[in-house]
Amino acid sequence: MLNINEFINDKYRILLLLNDYKGPDGYSRLSQSELAEKLNLSRVTINKYVKELINDKYISIEKDHLSKFKILKKTEKIVDILITLKNCMIE
């Protein structure tokens, strides 16, 4: 049995984790260090991908709280698809 998670890249894993830790206000309060630890990636890698996700307008960051990320509306649909894929198992 093949798990589709093997084909989901690190940017998508970051989005999924931010979504998992999203509060009622829509913000995820994970620091980049926490993201790195939970995803078993370096902080350099996390920083690179977070910057790309912000520049590409998939997530935003609250300027007063650098560890407060928000998944933007257009990204919510992508996250829903990813969650569906994440739960898929292929025989």
Secondary structure, DSSP 8 states (H G I E B T S, - for coil): -EEGGGG--HHHHHHHHHHHTB-TTSEE---HHHHHHHHT--HHHHHHHHHHHHHTTSEEEETTEEEEEEE-HHHHHHHHHHHHHHT-EE-
